[in-house]
Amino acid sequence: MKIYFFDNKIEKFIANLDVVTSARVVKVIELLEKYGNDLKTPHSKSLGDGLFELRVLGSKHIRVIYTYWRRGVCVLHAFEKKTNKISKRDFDYAKKIKNNLQ
């Protein structure tokens, strides 16, 4: 499955993580590319409204929010998760991007 990144801020975020965390994020994105919508927990979880999250656990918990788009996946947002729930701000940001995809 083809992976698209909404903007280069996401790739910069991943590149600026420590080496181990960055490698884990890349590995989970590769799993998404290989398995697509067959990828389930613990790696992927539905957030509702057509949004999904990739879950990367380690010393830092990273979340990558994506949606299915144009026969592939569009990565919308990536961030370090510091609380038990994804913040409304992060969810709404990803939802806004998704709604504006052409």
VOBA-1610 file (N, C-alpha, C; in pm, whole numbers, padded with zeros to 5 digits, always signed):
BEGIN
Met+00085-00117+00000Met+00000+00000+00000Met+00090+00124+00000Lys+00059+00220-00084Lys+00138+00342-00096Lys+00117+00430+00027Ile+00228+00486+00078Ile+00223+00576+00192Ile+00252+00718+00143Tyr+00164+00811+00176Tyr+00183+00953+00146Tyr+00197+01027+00278Phe+00280+01129+00280Phe+00291+01216+00397Phe+00227+01349+00363Phe+00138+01396+00450Phe+00067+01521+00423Phe+00164+01637+00402Asp+00266+01646+00487Asp+00368+01750+00469Asp+00501+01701+00524Asn+00606+01776+00497Asn+00739+01731+00540Asn+00764+01751+00688Lys+00674+01819+00761Lys+00690+01833+00906Lys+00687+01696+00974Ile+00609+01606+00921Ile+00597+01472+00979Ile+00730+01398+00964Glu+00787+01403+00844Glu+00915+01336+00820Glu+01027+01399+00904Lys+01024+01531+00920Lys+01123+01600+01005Lys+01108+01557+01150Phe+00982+01546+01197Phe+00956+01502+01334Phe+01018+01364+01357Ile+00994+01272+01264Ile+01047+01136+01277Ile+01200+01137+01274Ala+01258+01215+01185Ala+01404+01222+01172Ala+01469+01282+01295Asn+01399+01369+01368Asn+01455+01434+01486Asn+01438+01354+01615Leu+01371+01240+01607Leu+01359+01152+01724Leu+01493+01084+01749Asp+01512+01030+01870Asp+01634+00953+01894Asp+01635+00832+01799Val+01754+00777+01778Val+01774+00673+01677Val+01681+00553+01698Val+01668+00506+01820Val+01587+00387+01848Val+01439+00417+01821Thr+01390+00529+01870Thr+01249+00563+01851Thr+01218+00586+01703Ser+01306+00658+01635Ser+01289+00682+01492Ser+01281+00550+01415Ala+01368+00456+01448Ala+01368+00326+01381Ala+01237+00252+01407Arg+01184+00263+01529Arg+01057+00197+01561Arg+00942+00257+01481Val+00941+00389+01467Val+00837+00456+01391Val+00843+00411+01244Val+00962+00411+01189Val+00979+00369+01050Val+00933+00225+01032Lys+00965+00139+01127Lys+00927-00003+01120Lys+00775-00019+01118Val+00706+00056+01204Val+00559+00045+01209Val+00497+00102+01081Ile+00554+00209+01026Ile+00504+00261+00898Ile+00525+00158+00788Glu+00637+00087+00791Glu+00661-00019+00693Glu+00560-00133+00709Leu+00523-00164+00833Leu+00420-00265+00856Leu+00287-00220+00796Leu+00254-00092+00812Leu+00131-00038+00754Leu+00137-00046+00602Glu+00252-00016+00545Glu+00267-00023+00400Glu+00249-00166+00351Lys+00299-00263+00427Lys+00292-00404+00388Lys+00152-00463+00409Tyr+00090-00436+00524Tyr-00035-00503+00561Tyr-00160-00417+00540Gly-00144-00286+00522Gly-00259-00199+00498Gly-00364-00210+00606Asn-00491-00223+00566Asn-00599-00226+00664Asn-00607-00357+00741Asp-00520-00452+00712Asp-00513-00574+00793Asp-00427-00555+00918Leu-00357-00443+00928Leu-00275-00415+01046Leu-00367-00377+01161Lys-00358-00448+01269Lys-00446-00427+01385Lys-00362-00399+01510Thr-00431-00397+01627Thr-00360-00375+01752Thr-00259-00486+01773Pro-00147-00459+01830Pro-00111-00339+01905Pro-00053-00228+01820His-00040-00247+01689His+00024-00147+01605His-00071-00038+01558Ser-00193-00072+01526Ser-00287+00023+01467Ser-00422+00014+01537Lys-00488+00129+01546Lys-00617+00134+01613Lys-00702+00242+01547Ser-00832+00215+01531Ser-00924+00314+01476Ser-00954+00419+01582Leu-00956+00546+01538Leu-00993+00657+01627Leu-01133+00707+01599Gly-01194+00657+01492Gly-01326+00705+01450Gly-01311+00817+01347Asp-01419+00851+01283Asp-01422+00956+01181Asp-01323+00932+01068Gly-01293+00806+01037Gly-01201+00773+00929Gly-01054+00794+00962Leu-01024+00815+01089Leu-00886+00833+01134Leu-00838+00709+01208Phe-00709+00680+01192Phe-00646+00566+01258Phe-00515+00613+01318Glu-00469+00540+01418Glu-00340+00574+01478Glu-00245+00456+01471Leu-00120+00486+01443Leu-00012+00390+01460Leu+00044+00414+01598Arg+00066+00307+01672Arg+00111+00318+01810Arg+00254+00266+01820Val+00344+00352+01862Val+00484+00317+01876Val+00520+00334+02023Leu+00548+00221+02088Leu+00580+00224+02231Leu+00729+00215+02252Gly+00776+00271+02360Gly+00918+00270+02394Gly+00941+00373+02502Ser+01063+00425+02509Ser+01090+00529+02608Ser+01004+00652+02581Lys+00968+00673+02454Lys+00872+00775+02415Lys+00759+00704+02343His+00637+00744+02374His+00521+00688+02305His+00485+00783+02191Ile+00499+00735+02070Ile+00473+00816+01952Ile+00343+00769+01888Arg+00265+00864+01843Arg+00143+00834+01770Arg+00152+00897+01632Val+00110+00821+01534Val+00106+00868+01395Val-00039+00851+01350Ile-00105+00962+01319Ile-00245+00957+01277Ile-00251+00956+01125Tyr-00331+00864+01072Tyr-00341+00850+00927Tyr-00483+00821+00885Thr-00505+00829+00754Thr-00634+00793+00696Thr-00608+00722+00564Tyr-00706+00647+00518Tyr-00695+00583+00387Tyr-00735+00685+00281Trp-00653+00697+00177Trp-00672+00802+00078Trp-00610+00760-00054Arg-00684+00775-00163Arg-00634+00746-00298Arg-00565+00610-00310Arg-00633+00507-00268Arg-00580+00369-00274Arg-00450+00352-00196Gly-00431+00436-00098Gly-00313+00428-00014Gly-00345+00483+00124Val-00239+00528+00191Val-00251+00583+00326Val-00188+00720+00325Cys-00257+00818+00384Cys-00199+00951+00401Cys-00172+00972+00549Val-00044+00992+00583Val-00005+01022+00720Val-00033+01170+00743Leu-00117+01199+00841Leu-00165+01335+00864Leu-00090+01409+00973His-00050+01336+01078His+00005+01402+01197His+00085+01301+01277Ala+00193+01346+01340Ala+00273+01260+01427Ala+00317+01343+01547Phe+00316+01281+01664Phe+00348+01354+01787Phe+00386+01256+01897Glu+00448+01309+02002Glu+00478+01229+02121Glu+00358+01236+02213Lys+00310+01122+02251Lys+00194+01113+02340Lys+00241+01113+02483Lys+00194+01210+02561Lys+00240+01224+02699Lys+00132+01194+02802Thr+00009+01174+02757Thr-00101+01141+02848Thr-00169+01013+02799Asn-00265+00964+02875Asn-00332+00839+02839Asn-00422+00852+02716Lys-00472+00971+02689Lys-00562+00991+02575Lys-00496+01085+02475Ile-00533+01069+02350Ile-00490+01165+02248Ile-00567+01294+02273Ser-00496+01405+02273Ser-00560+01533+02304Ser-00661+01569+02194Lys-00761+01643+02234Lys-00862+01691+02140Lys-00795+01777+02033Arg-00695+01852+02072Arg-00625+01940+01977Arg-00559+01857+01867Asp-00488+01750+01904Asp-00423+01664+01805Asp-00525+01594+01716Phe-00631+01544+01775Phe-00736+01475+01699Phe-00802+01572+01601Asp-00840+01690+01650Asp-00907+01789+01565Asp-00816+01837+01453Tyr-00687+01851+01481Tyr-00591+01892+01378Tyr-00588+01789+01265Ala-00576+01661+01301Ala-00571+01554+01200Ala-00704+01546+01124Lys-00813+01563+01194Lys-00946+01558+01129Lys-00962+01672+01029Lys-00913+01790+01064Lys-00921+01907+00975Lys-00841+01880+00847Ile-00722+01824+00862Ile-00640+01792+00744Ile-00712+01690+00658Lys-00764+01584+00721Lys-00834+01479+00647Lys-00950+01538+00567Asn-01026+01626+00629Asn-01142+01684+00562Asn-01104+01775+00446Asn-00980+01823+00444Asn-00935+01913+00337Asn-00853+01842+00229Leu-00834+01710+00241Leu-00759+01637+00138Leu-00836+01643+00007Gln-00764+01657-00101Gln-00826+01661-00234Gln-00816+01526-00300
//
